[in-house]
Structure formats: structure tokens, C-alpha cells
Amino acid sequence: MGIKSSTINDGNVIILEPKGSLIGGSETDELKGAITALLEQGKLKLIVDLAEVSYLNSSAIGALTIAHTTFTARSGKMILCNVNKNISNIFLVTKLSTIFLTEDKREDAILAIGK
């Protein structure tokens, strides 16, 4: 899969861009590893851009939920952006839409994470 990573705001905000389907295999492990590495580096602001993600299963949702919980516990912030309609529906049905901070566009997520 390959997760693209970039930094903005003098390295204070990290943007991860996973691609494809996150269905609990190596691609989900790669996402977990990238998030764990960021936390170990002391990064506390993360944007996960889901523009290129077509599907999430329960393993990927679990990974994102654990990441959100960990960032929040460390007084950090995690925002999802560019969530497609199918994934958005999964979040609505599971009530995760009340937990995850989401923005329609990356630019909006960048503004929101700075607050």
C-alpha cells in the first residue's frame, strides 16, 4: 500500500495519506506502525487524509479508534478528512461520527487542528 506522510506548520502537524482498502492485513499494520512512530516521536497533531481509501473494515476502524484515544489522552488532536460517503456511513451506523473529528477538505482539517 504505502502510506504517504508529510509535515506542515514547522513539523507540528503530520498528515498521513493511506491508500486502497484497509482490511486488516499489512496495510492496516502499516497504518498502525506509522501512527505508533509518530506518538513515539512526541507528535500530537495528526491528520489522516482518507481521500484514497475506498474501504475500512473493523480492524482499521479499531486502529483509528485506538489512535484517537491515544492522541486525546496525550492532549493531542487527530482529525480525519476527505472521508468518502461509504466510510462516512460506516461511522454514522457505528456512532463513531460522534467520536472522530472529521473535515470535508484537507485545508479545513489544517485550520481545525491549529485551534
Backbone as XML, in Angstrom:
<?xml version="1.0"?>
<chain id="A" units="angstrom">
  <residue number="1" name="MET">
    <atom name="N" x="0.835" y="-1.180" z="0.000"/>
    <atom name="CA" x="0.000" y="0.000" z="0.000"/>
    <atom name="C" x="0.873" y="1.233" z="0.000"/>
  </residue>
  <residue number="2" name="GLY">
    <atom name="N" x="1.642" y="1.473" z="1.013"/>
    <atom name="CA" x="2.472" y="2.657" z="1.099"/>
    <atom name="C" x="1.698" y="3.856" z="1.597"/>
  </residue>
  <residue number="3" name="ILE">
    <atom name="N" x="2.048" y="4.317" z="2.769"/>
    <atom name="CA" x="1.383" y="5.479" z="3.348"/>
    <atom name="C" x="2.275" y="6.692" z="3.136"/>
  </residue>
  <residue number="4" name="LYS">
    <atom name="N" x="1.737" y="7.673" z="2.469"/>
    <atom name="CA" x="2.466" y="8.920" z="2.267"/>
    <atom name="C" x="2.337" y="9.752" z="3.539"/>
  </residue>
  <residue number="5" name="SER">
    <atom name="N" x="3.435" y="10.361" z="3.934"/>
    <atom name="CA" x="3.445" y="11.193" z="5.127"/>
    <atom name="C" x="4.056" y="12.540" z="4.784"/>
  </residue>
  <residue number="6" name="SER">
    <atom name="N" x="3.463" y="13.599" z="5.321"/>
    <atom name="CA" x="4.029" y="14.932" z="5.140"/>
    <atom name="C" x="3.852" y="15.716" z="6.428"/>
  </residue>
  <residue number="7" name="THR">
    <atom name="N" x="4.662" y="16.738" z="6.575"/>
    <atom name="CA" x="4.585" y="17.581" z="7.762"/>
    <atom name="C" x="4.297" y="19.012" z="7.343"/>
  </residue>
  <residue number="8" name="ILE">
    <atom name="N" x="3.582" y="19.726" z="8.205"/>
    <atom name="CA" x="3.308" y="21.144" z="7.974"/>
    <atom name="C" x="3.426" y="21.890" z="9.291"/>
  </residue>
  <residue number="9" name="ASN">
    <atom name="N" x="3.315" y="23.183" z="9.239"/>
    <atom name="CA" x="3.390" y="24.043" z="10.430"/>
    <atom name="C" x="4.635" y="23.738" z="11.252"/>
  </residue>
  <residue number="10" name="ASP">
    <atom name="N" x="5.797" y="23.861" z="10.608"/>
    <atom name="CA" x="7.090" y="23.639" z="11.261"/>
    <atom name="C" x="7.194" y="22.255" z="11.885"/>
  </residue>
  <residue number="11" name="GLY">
    <atom name="N" x="6.587" y="21.267" z="11.263"/>
    <atom name="CA" x="6.683" y="19.893" z="11.751"/>
    <atom name="C" x="5.737" y="19.556" z="12.880"/>
  </residue>
  <residue number="12" name="ASN">
    <atom name="N" x="4.863" y="20.488" z="13.262"/>
    <atom name="CA" x="3.947" y="20.233" z="14.370"/>
    <atom name="C" x="2.730" y="19.410" z="13.971"/>
  </residue>
  <residue number="13" name="VAL">
    <atom name="N" x="2.394" y="19.409" z="12.688"/>
    <atom name="CA" x="1.233" y="18.665" z="12.201"/>
    <atom name="C" x="1.707" y="17.648" z="11.171"/>
  </residue>
  <residue number="14" name="ILE">
    <atom name="N" x="1.281" y="16.411" z="11.371"/>
    <atom name="CA" x="1.623" y="15.338" z="10.452"/>
    <atom name="C" x="0.367" y="14.951" z="9.682"/>
  </residue>
  <residue number="15" name="ILE">
    <atom name="N" x="0.529" y="14.741" z="8.383"/>
    <atom name="CA" x="-0.579" y="14.277" z="7.550"/>
    <atom name="C" x="-0.216" y="12.901" z="7.016"/>
  </residue>
  <residue number="16" name="LEU">
    <atom name="N" x="-1.055" y="11.919" z="7.303"/>
    <atom name="CA" x="-0.883" y="10.577" z="6.760"/>
    <atom name="C" x="-1.922" y="10.366" z="5.666"/>
  </residue>
  <residue number="17" name="GLU">
    <atom name="N" x="-1.496" y="9.765" z="4.569"/>
    <atom name="CA" x="-2.385" y="9.512" z="3.438"/>
    <atom name="C" x="-2.339" y="8.030" z="3.058"/>
  </residue>
  <residue number="18" name="PRO">
    <atom name="N" x="-3.131" y="7.209" z="3.734"/>
    <atom name="CA" x="-3.200" y="5.800" z="3.322"/>
    <atom name="C" x="-3.943" y="5.682" z="1.998"/>
  </residue>
  <residue number="19" name="LYS">
    <atom name="N" x="-3.726" y="4.563" z="1.298"/>
    <atom name="CA" x="-4.374" y="4.353" z="0.003"/>
    <atom name="C" x="-4.947" y="2.947" z="-0.080"/>
  </residue>
  <residue number="20" name="GLY">
    <atom name="N" x="-6.036" y="2.801" z="-0.813"/>
    <atom name="CA" x="-6.617" y="1.488" z="-1.055"/>
    <atom name="C" x="-7.634" y="1.098" z="0.003"/>
  </residue>
  <residue number="21" name="SER">
    <atom name="N" x="-7.745" y="-0.193" z="0.227"/>
    <atom name="CA" x="-8.660" y="-0.720" z="1.235"/>
    <atom name="C" x="-7.881" y="-1.077" z="2.490"/>
  </residue>
  <residue number="22" name="LEU">
    <atom name="N" x="-8.380" y="-0.650" z="3.621"/>
    <atom name="CA" x="-7.775" y="-1.002" z="4.906"/>
    <atom name="C" x="-8.615" y="-2.124" z="5.497"/>
  </residue>
  <residue number="23" name="ILE">
    <atom name="N" x="-8.158" y="-3.357" z="5.276"/>
    <atom name="CA" x="-8.987" y="-4.501" z="5.652"/>
    <atom name="C" x="-8.302" y="-5.449" z="6.625"/>
  </residue>
  <residue number="24" name="GLY">
    <atom name="N" x="-7.395" y="-4.937" z="7.413"/>
    <atom name="CA" x="-6.836" y="-5.728" z="8.495"/>
    <atom name="C" x="-5.563" y="-6.479" z="8.186"/>
  </residue>
  <residue number="25" name="GLY">
    <atom name="N" x="-5.018" y="-6.342" z="7.004"/>
    <atom name="CA" x="-3.777" y="-7.013" z="6.657"/>
    <atom name="C" x="-2.578" y="-6.108" z="6.852"/>
  </residue>
  <residue number="26" name="SER">
    <atom name="N" x="-1.610" y="-6.251" z="5.977"/>
    <atom name="CA" x="-0.366" y="-5.483" z="6.094"/>
    <atom name="C" x="-0.612" y="-3.978" z="5.967"/>
  </residue>
  <residue number="27" name="GLU">
    <atom name="N" x="-1.637" y="-3.597" z="5.193"/>
    <atom name="CA" x="-1.923" y="-2.168" z="5.029"/>
    <atom name="C" x="-2.392" y="-1.540" z="6.337"/>
  </residue>
  <residue number="28" name="THR">
    <atom name="N" x="-3.165" y="-2.266" z="7.117"/>
    <atom name="CA" x="-3.610" y="-1.758" z="8.417"/>
    <atom name="C" x="-2.450" y="-1.753" z="9.399"/>
  </residue>
  <residue number="29" name="ASP">
    <atom name="N" x="-1.603" y="-2.790" z="9.346"/>
    <atom name="CA" x="-0.411" y="-2.824" z="10.193"/>
    <atom name="C" x="0.513" y="-1.655" z="9.885"/>
  </residue>
  <residue number="30" name="GLU">
    <atom name="N" x="0.626" y="-1.307" z="8.603"/>
    <atom name="CA" x="1.463" y="-0.176" z="8.204"/>
    <atom name="C" x="0.909" y="1.138" z="8.780"/>
  </residue>
  <residue number="31" name="LEU">
    <atom name="N" x="-0.411" y="1.292" z="8.752"/>
    <atom name="CA" x="-1.035" y="2.484" z="9.331"/>
    <atom name="C" x="-0.791" y="2.539" z="10.835"/>
  </residue>
  <residue number="32" name="LYS">
    <atom name="N" x="-0.980" y="1.414" z="11.521"/>
    <atom name="CA" x="-0.731" y="1.359" z="12.969"/>
    <atom name="C" x="0.715" y="1.717" z="13.279"/>
  </residue>
  <residue number="33" name="GLY">
    <atom name="N" x="1.642" y="1.153" z="12.498"/>
    <atom name="CA" x="3.066" y="1.423" z="12.710"/>
    <atom name="C" x="3.410" y="2.885" z="12.506"/>
  </residue>
  <residue number="34" name="ALA">
    <atom name="N" x="2.834" y="3.496" z="11.488"/>
    <atom name="CA" x="3.094" y="4.915" z="11.222"/>
    <atom name="C" x="2.580" y="5.780" z="12.367"/>
  </residue>
  <residue number="35" name="ILE">
    <atom name="N" x="1.401" y="5.448" z="12.872"/>
    <atom name="CA" x="0.823" y="6.220" z="13.982"/>
    <atom name="C" x="1.638" y="6.021" z="15.253"/>
  </residue>
  <residue number="36" name="THR">
    <atom name="N" x="2.045" y="4.782" z="15.519"/>
    <atom name="CA" x="2.864" y="4.497" z="16.704"/>
    <atom name="C" x="4.186" y="5.258" z="16.646"/>
  </residue>
  <residue number="37" name="ALA">
    <atom name="N" x="4.799" y="5.284" z="15.466"/>
    <atom name="CA" x="6.068" y="6.012" z="15.305"/>
    <atom name="C" x="5.888" y="7.500" z="15.589"/>
  </residue>
  <residue number="38" name="LEU">
    <atom name="N" x="4.785" y="8.070" z="15.142"/>
    <atom name="CA" x="4.527" y="9.488" z="15.396"/>
    <atom name="C" x="4.380" y="9.757" z="16.885"/>
  </residue>
  <residue number="39" name="LEU">
    <atom name="N" x="3.662" y="8.885" z="17.560"/>
    <atom name="CA" x="3.475" y="9.055" z="19.007"/>
    <atom name="C" x="4.804" y="8.926" z="19.746"/>
  </residue>
  <residue number="40" name="GLU">
    <atom name="N" x="5.640" y="7.981" z="19.319"/>
    <atom name="CA" x="6.956" y="7.805" z="19.943"/>
    <atom name="C" x="7.844" y="9.026" z="19.725"/>
  </residue>
  <residue number="41" name="GLN">
    <atom name="N" x="7.619" y="9.750" z="18.623"/>
    <atom name="CA" x="8.378" y="10.973" z="18.335"/>
    <atom name="C" x="7.807" y="12.187" z="19.067"/>
  </residue>
  <residue number="42" name="GLY">
    <atom name="N" x="6.706" y="11.975" z="19.789"/>
    <atom name="CA" x="6.093" y="13.069" z="20.530"/>
    <atom name="C" x="5.179" y="13.956" z="19.700"/>
  </residue>
  <residue number="43" name="LYS">
    <atom name="N" x="4.821" y="13.515" z="18.511"/>
    <atom name="CA" x="3.903" y="14.295" z="17.667"/>
    <atom name="C" x="2.498" y="14.185" z="18.239"/>
  </residue>
  <residue number="44" name="LEU">
    <atom name="N" x="1.810" y="15.310" z="18.341"/>
    <atom name="CA" x="0.494" y="15.321" z="18.967"/>
    <atom name="C" x="-0.618" y="15.860" z="18.075"/>
  </residue>
  <residue number="45" name="LYS">
    <atom name="N" x="-0.301" y="16.165" z="16.824"/>
    <atom name="CA" x="-1.327" y="16.650" z="15.901"/>
    <atom name="C" x="-1.244" y="15.823" z="14.621"/>
  </residue>
  <residue number="46" name="LEU">
    <atom name="N" x="-2.320" y="15.086" z="14.353"/>
    <atom name="CA" x="-2.344" y="14.180" z="13.213"/>
    <atom name="C" x="-3.596" y="14.392" z="12.385"/>
  </residue>
  <residue number="47" name="ILE">
    <atom name="N" x="-3.391" y="14.488" z="11.082"/>
    <atom name="CA" x="-4.498" y="14.492" z="10.117"/>
    <atom name="C" x="-4.361" y="13.221" z="9.292"/>
  </residue>
  <residue number="48" name="VAL">
    <atom name="N" x="-5.431" y="12.442" z="9.231"/>
    <atom name="CA" x="-5.448" y="11.251" z="8.386"/>
    <atom name="C" x="-6.359" y="11.577" z="7.200"/>
  </residue>
  <residue number="49" name="ASP">
    <atom name="N" x="-5.744" y="11.712" z="6.037"/>
    <atom name="CA" x="-6.471" y="12.057" z="4.818"/>
    <atom name="C" x="-6.914" y="10.758" z="4.144"/>
  </residue>
  <residue number="50" name="LEU">
    <atom name="N" x="-8.213" y="10.503" z="4.152"/>
    <atom name="CA" x="-8.763" y="9.256" z="3.627"/>
    <atom name="C" x="-9.244" y="9.367" z="2.181"/>
  </residue>
  <residue number="51" name="ALA">
    <atom name="N" x="-8.774" y="10.366" z="1.461"/>
    <atom name="CA" x="-9.220" y="10.586" z="0.080"/>
    <atom name="C" x="-8.987" y="9.372" z="-0.814"/>
  </residue>
  <residue number="52" name="GLU">
    <atom name="N" x="-7.916" y="8.645" z="-0.589"/>
    <atom name="CA" x="-7.564" y="7.499" z="-1.440"/>
    <atom name="C" x="-7.925" y="6.160" z="-0.804"/>
  </residue>
  <residue number="53" name="VAL">
    <atom name="N" x="-8.715" y="6.182" z="0.273"/>
    <atom name="CA" x="-9.136" y="4.943" z="0.932"/>
    <atom name="C" x="-10.551" y="4.615" z="0.468"/>
  </residue>
  <residue number="54" name="SER">
    <atom name="N" x="-10.708" y="3.428" z="-0.072"/>
    <atom name="CA" x="-12.013" y="3.032" z="-0.606"/>
    <atom name="C" x="-12.864" y="2.275" z="0.410"/>
  </residue>
  <residue number="55" name="TYR">
    <atom name="N" x="-12.223" y="1.616" z="1.387"/>
    <atom name="CA" x="-12.977" y="0.795" z="2.326"/>
    <atom name="C" x="-12.190" y="0.607" z="3.611"/>
  </residue>
  <residue number="56" name="LEU">
    <atom name="N" x="-12.900" y="0.568" z="4.728"/>
    <atom name="CA" x="-12.321" y="0.249" z="6.039"/>
    <atom name="C" x="-13.096" y="-0.917" z="6.620"/>
  </residue>
  <residue number="57" name="ASN">
    <atom name="N" x="-12.393" y="-1.864" z="7.252"/>
    <atom name="CA" x="-13.123" y="-2.881" z="7.995"/>
    <atom name="C" x="-12.929" y="-2.631" z="9.487"/>
  </residue>
  <residue number="58" name="SER">
    <atom name="N" x="-13.399" y="-3.557" z="10.303"/>
    <atom name="CA" x="-13.361" y="-3.350" z="11.752"/>
    <atom name="C" x="-11.941" y="-3.231" z="12.294"/>
  </residue>
  <residue number="59" name="SER">
    <atom name="N" x="-10.980" y="-3.913" z="11.683"/>
    <atom name="CA" x="-9.590" y="-3.805" z="12.141"/>
    <atom name="C" x="-9.049" y="-2.393" z="11.942"/>
  </residue>
  <residue number="60" name="ALA">
    <atom name="N" x="-9.321" y="-1.825" z="10.790"/>
    <atom name="CA" x="-8.859" y="-0.468" z="10.505"/>
    <atom name="C" x="-9.590" y="0.547" z="11.383"/>
  </residue>
  <residue number="61" name="ILE">
    <atom name="N" x="-10.887" y="0.342" z="11.581"/>
    <atom name="CA" x="-11.646" y="1.231" z="12.460"/>
    <atom name="C" x="-11.093" y="1.154" z="13.872"/>
  </residue>
  <residue number="62" name="GLY">
    <atom name="N" x="-10.749" y="-0.063" z="14.301"/>
    <atom name="CA" x="-10.140" y="-0.232" z="15.624"/>
    <atom name="C" x="-8.816" y="0.496" z="15.741"/>
  </residue>
  <residue number="63" name="ALA">
    <atom name="N" x="-7.997" y="0.418" z="14.695"/>
    <atom name="CA" x="-6.703" y="1.113" z="14.698"/>
    <atom name="C" x="-6.895" y="2.620" z="14.797"/>
  </residue>
  <residue number="64" name="LEU">
    <atom name="N" x="-7.855" y="3.154" z="14.047"/>
    <atom name="CA" x="-8.125" y="4.596" z="14.109"/>
    <atom name="C" x="-8.692" y="5.000" z="15.466"/>
  </residue>
  <residue number="65" name="THR">
    <atom name="N" x="-9.537" y="4.151" z="16.033"/>
    <atom name="CA" x="-10.126" y="4.444" z="17.347"/>
    <atom name="C" x="-9.056" y="4.453" z="18.434"/>
  </residue>
  <residue number="66" name="ILE">
    <atom name="N" x="-8.160" y="3.472" z="18.403"/>
    <atom name="CA" x="-7.062" y="3.436" z="19.381"/>
    <atom name="C" x="-6.166" y="4.660" z="19.212"/>
  </residue>
  <residue number="67" name="ALA">
    <atom name="N" x="-5.874" y="5.018" z="17.965"/>
    <atom name="CA" x="-5.045" y="6.210" z="17.715"/>
    <atom name="C" x="-5.728" y="7.453" z="18.274"/>
  </residue>
  <residue number="68" name="HIS">
    <atom name="N" x="-7.018" y="7.597" z="18.003"/>
    <atom name="CA" x="-7.760" y="8.758" z="18.504"/>
    <atom name="C" x="-7.711" y="8.804" z="20.032"/>
  </residue>
  <residue number="69" name="THR">
    <atom name="N" x="-7.939" y="7.681" z="20.666"/>
    <atom name="CA" x="-7.922" y="7.616" z="22.132"/>
    <atom name="C" x="-6.553" y="7.990" z="22.676"/>
  </residue>
  <residue number="70" name="THR">
    <atom name="N" x="-5.496" y="7.480" z="22.035"/>
    <atom name="CA" x="-4.137" y="7.757" z="22.497"/>
    <atom name="C" x="-3.777" y="9.225" z="22.307"/>
  </residue>
  <residue number="71" name="PHE">
    <atom name="N" x="-4.097" y="9.792" z="21.154"/>
    <atom name="CA" x="-3.815" y="11.206" z="20.925"/>
    <atom name="C" x="-4.576" y="12.071" z="21.933"/>
  </residue>
  <residue number="72" name="THR">
    <atom name="N" x="-5.831" y="11.753" z="22.173"/>
    <atom name="CA" x="-6.646" y="12.523" z="23.123"/>
    <atom name="C" x="-6.082" y="12.411" z="24.534"/>
  </residue>
  <residue number="73" name="ALA">
    <atom name="N" x="-5.669" y="11.219" z="24.934"/>
    <atom name="CA" x="-5.116" y="11.013" z="26.279"/>
    <atom name="C" x="-3.827" y="11.800" z="26.489"/>
  </residue>
  <residue number="74" name="ARG">
    <atom name="N" x="-3.116" y="12.058" z="25.415"/>
    <atom name="CA" x="-1.862" y="12.821" z="25.499"/>
    <atom name="C" x="-2.076" y="14.301" z="25.192"/>
  </residue>
  <residue number="75" name="SER">
    <atom name="N" x="-3.315" y="14.745" z="25.256"/>
    <atom name="CA" x="-3.684" y="16.131" z="24.953"/>
    <atom name="C" x="-3.356" y="16.514" z="23.517"/>
  </residue>
  <residue number="76" name="GLY">
    <atom name="N" x="-3.417" y="15.544" z="22.644"/>
    <atom name="CA" x="-3.190" y="15.792" z="21.233"/>
    <atom name="C" x="-4.510" y="15.866" z="20.492"/>
  </residue>
  <residue number="77" name="LYS">
    <atom name="N" x="-4.408" y="15.876" z="19.173"/>
    <atom name="CA" x="-5.608" y="16.004" z="18.351"/>
    <atom name="C" x="-5.418" y="15.200" z="17.070"/>
  </residue>
  <residue number="78" name="MET">
    <atom name="N" x="-6.462" y="14.484" z="16.688"/>
    <atom name="CA" x="-6.454" y="13.720" z="15.452"/>
    <atom name="C" x="-7.718" y="14.054" z="14.672"/>
  </residue>
  <residue number="79" name="ILE">
    <atom name="N" x="-7.558" y="14.363" z="13.393"/>
    <atom name="CA" x="-8.688" y="14.713" z="12.536"/>
    <atom name="C" x="-8.634" y="13.854" z="11.276"/>
  </residue>
  <residue number="80" name="LEU">
    <atom name="N" x="-9.780" y="13.359" z="10.867"/>
    <atom name="CA" x="-9.911" y="12.641" z="9.605"/>
    <atom name="C" x="-10.469" y="13.612" z="8.568"/>
  </residue>
  <residue number="81" name="CYS">
    <atom name="N" x="-9.981" y="13.521" z="7.343"/>
    <atom name="CA" x="-10.530" y="14.380" z="6.301"/>
    <atom name="C" x="-10.714" y="13.598" z="5.013"/>
  </residue>
  <residue number="82" name="ASN">
    <atom name="N" x="-11.484" y="14.186" z="4.108"/>
    <atom name="CA" x="-11.782" y="13.566" z="2.819"/>
    <atom name="C" x="-12.363" y="12.170" z="2.980"/>
  </residue>
  <residue number="83" name="VAL">
    <atom name="N" x="-13.281" y="12.036" z="3.920"/>
    <atom name="CA" x="-13.922" y="10.748" z="4.182"/>
    <atom name="C" x="-15.012" y="10.535" z="3.122"/>
  </residue>
  <residue number="84" name="ASN">
    <atom name="N" x="-14.916" y="9.427" z="2.375"/>
    <atom name="CA" x="-15.913" y="9.202" z="1.325"/>
    <atom name="C" x="-17.255" y="8.794" z="1.939"/>
  </residue>
  <residue number="85" name="LYS">
    <atom name="N" x="-18.274" y="8.771" z="1.112"/>
    <atom name="CA" x="-19.632" y="8.530" z="1.586"/>
    <atom name="C" x="-19.787" y="7.154" z="2.238"/>
  </residue>
  <residue number="86" name="ASN">
    <atom name="N" x="-19.165" y="6.122" z="1.672"/>
    <atom name="CA" x="-19.271" y="4.779" z="2.245"/>
    <atom name="C" x="-18.676" y="4.707" z="3.643"/>
  </residue>
  <residue number="87" name="ILE">
    <atom name="N" x="-17.498" y="5.288" z="3.809"/>
    <atom name="CA" x="-16.850" y="5.282" z="5.126"/>
    <atom name="C" x="-17.628" y="6.162" z="6.096"/>
  </residue>
  <residue number="88" name="SER">
    <atom name="N" x="-18.106" y="7.284" z="5.612"/>
    <atom name="CA" x="-18.923" y="8.162" z="6.452"/>
    <atom name="C" x="-20.163" y="7.426" z="6.959"/>
  </residue>
  <residue number="89" name="ASN">
    <atom name="N" x="-20.785" y="6.625" z="6.093"/>
    <atom name="CA" x="-21.952" y="5.846" z="6.506"/>
    <atom name="C" x="-21.595" y="4.818" z="7.582"/>
  </residue>
  <residue number="90" name="ILE">
    <atom name="N" x="-20.422" y="4.203" z="7.457"/>
    <atom name="CA" x="-19.964" y="3.264" z="8.488"/>
    <atom name="C" x="-19.834" y="3.996" z="9.822"/>
  </residue>
  <residue number="91" name="PHE">
    <atom name="N" x="-19.256" y="5.190" z="9.795"/>
    <atom name="CA" x="-19.098" y="5.976" z="11.025"/>
    <atom name="C" x="-20.456" y="6.363" z="11.613"/>
  </residue>
  <residue number="92" name="LEU">
    <atom name="N" x="-21.419" y="6.670" z="10.765"/>
    <atom name="CA" x="-22.757" y="7.023" z="11.256"/>
    <atom name="C" x="-23.440" y="5.832" z="11.914"/>
  </residue>
  <residue number="93" name="VAL">
    <atom name="N" x="-23.407" y="4.688" z="11.251"/>
    <atom name="CA" x="-24.079" y="3.491" z="11.760"/>
    <atom name="C" x="-23.460" y="3.040" z="13.088"/>
  </residue>
  <residue number="94" name="THR">
    <atom name="N" x="-22.149" y="3.132" z="13.201"/>
    <atom name="CA" x="-21.459" y="2.682" z="14.411"/>
    <atom name="C" x="-21.375" y="3.770" z="15.485"/>
  </residue>
  <residue number="95" name="LYS">
    <atom name="N" x="-21.917" y="4.946" z="15.191"/>
    <atom name="CA" x="-21.892" y="6.106" z="16.099"/>
    <atom name="C" x="-20.481" y="6.673" z="16.297"/>
  </residue>
  <residue number="96" name="LEU">
    <atom name="N" x="-19.524" y="6.223" z="15.486"/>
    <atom name="CA" x="-18.172" y="6.768" z="15.581"/>
    <atom name="C" x="-18.101" y="8.204" z="15.065"/>
  </residue>
  <residue number="97" name="SER">
    <atom name="N" x="-19.138" y="8.617" z="14.357"/>
    <atom name="CA" x="-19.184" y="10.008" z="13.888"/>
    <atom name="C" x="-19.264" y="10.976" z="15.060"/>
  </residue>
  <residue number="98" name="THR">
    <atom name="N" x="-19.660" y="10.494" z="16.222"/>
    <atom name="CA" x="-19.710" y="11.348" z="17.412"/>
    <atom name="C" x="-18.353" y="11.406" z="18.120"/>
  </residue>
  <residue number="99" name="ILE">
    <atom name="N" x="-17.446" y="10.525" z="17.724"/>
    <atom name="CA" x="-16.129" y="10.464" z="18.369"/>
    <atom name="C" x="-15.055" y="11.118" z="17.512"/>
  </residue>
  <residue number="100" name="PHE">
    <atom name="N" x="-14.999" y="10.728" z="16.238"/>
    <atom name="CA" x="-13.963" y="11.250" z="15.355"/>
    <atom name="C" x="-14.266" y="12.678" z="14.924"/>
  </residue>
  <residue number="101" name="LEU">
    <atom name="N" x="-13.232" y="13.495" z="14.935"/>
    <atom name="CA" x="-13.325" y="14.819" z="14.336"/>
    <atom name="C" x="-13.074" y="14.634" z="12.852"/>
  </residue>
  <residue number="102" name="THR">
    <atom name="N" x="-13.978" y="15.134" z="12.029"/>
    <atom name="CA" x="-13.812" y="15.000" z="10.586"/>
    <atom name="C" x="-14.013" y="16.351" z="9.905"/>
  </residue>
  <residue number="103" name="GLU">
    <atom name="N" x="-13.332" y="16.513" z="8.807"/>
    <atom name="CA" x="-13.475" y="17.686" z="7.961"/>
    <atom name="C" x="-13.592" y="17.212" z="6.526"/>
  </residue>
  <residue number="104" name="ASP">
    <atom name="N" x="-14.343" y="17.951" z="5.725"/>
    <atom name="CA" x="-14.548" y="17.565" z="4.332"/>
    <atom name="C" x="-13.275" y="17.692" z="3.501"/>
  </residue>
  <residue number="105" name="LYS">
    <atom name="N" x="-12.498" y="18.734" z="3.755"/>
    <atom name="CA" x="-11.310" y="19.015" z="2.956"/>
    <atom name="C" x="-10.071" y="19.077" z="3.843"/>
  </residue>
  <residue number="106" name="ARG">
    <atom name="N" x="-8.932" y="18.791" z="3.228"/>
    <atom name="CA" x="-7.668" y="18.844" z="3.963"/>
    <atom name="C" x="-7.409" y="20.245" z="4.516"/>
  </residue>
  <residue number="107" name="GLU">
    <atom name="N" x="-7.714" y="21.264" z="3.732"/>
    <atom name="CA" x="-7.480" y="22.639" z="4.168"/>
    <atom name="C" x="-8.275" y="22.948" z="5.436"/>
  </residue>
  <residue number="108" name="ASP">
    <atom name="N" x="-9.509" y="22.442" z="5.507"/>
    <atom name="CA" x="-10.339" y="22.650" z="6.697"/>
    <atom name="C" x="-9.759" y="21.910" z="7.895"/>
  </residue>
  <residue number="109" name="ALA">
    <atom name="N" x="-9.216" y="20.716" z="7.662"/>
    <atom name="CA" x="-8.600" y="19.955" z="8.753"/>
    <atom name="C" x="-7.360" y="20.667" z="9.289"/>
  </residue>
  <residue number="110" name="ILE">
    <atom name="N" x="-6.587" y="21.255" z="8.391"/>
    <atom name="CA" x="-5.387" y="22.000" z="8.804"/>
    <atom name="C" x="-5.782" y="23.190" z="9.675"/>
  </residue>
  <residue number="111" name="LEU">
    <atom name="N" x="-6.823" y="23.899" z="9.275"/>
    <atom name="CA" x="-7.299" y="25.037" z="10.083"/>
    <atom name="C" x="-7.825" y="24.549" z="11.437"/>
  </residue>
  <residue number="112" name="ALA">
    <atom name="N" x="-8.584" y="23.462" z="11.427"/>
    <atom name="CA" x="-9.197" y="22.967" z="12.660"/>
    <atom name="C" x="-8.170" y="22.414" z="13.634"/>
  </residue>
  <residue number="113" name="ILE">
    <atom name="N" x="-7.125" y="21.795" z="13.146"/>
    <atom name="CA" x="-6.147" y="21.191" z="14.058"/>
    <atom name="C" x="-5.289" y="22.249" z="14.749"/>
  </residue>
  <residue number="114" name="GLY">
    <atom name="N" x="-5.227" y="23.430" z="14.155"/>
    <atom name="CA" x="-4.452" y="24.515" z="14.754"/>
    <atom name="C" x="-5.162" y="25.204" z="15.899"/>
  </residue>
  <residue number="115" name="LYS">
    <atom name="N" x="-6.459" y="24.939" z="16.065"/>
    <atom name="CA" x="-7.249" y="25.601" z="17.108"/>
    <atom name="C" x="-7.043" y="24.958" z="18.455"/>
  </residue>
</chain>
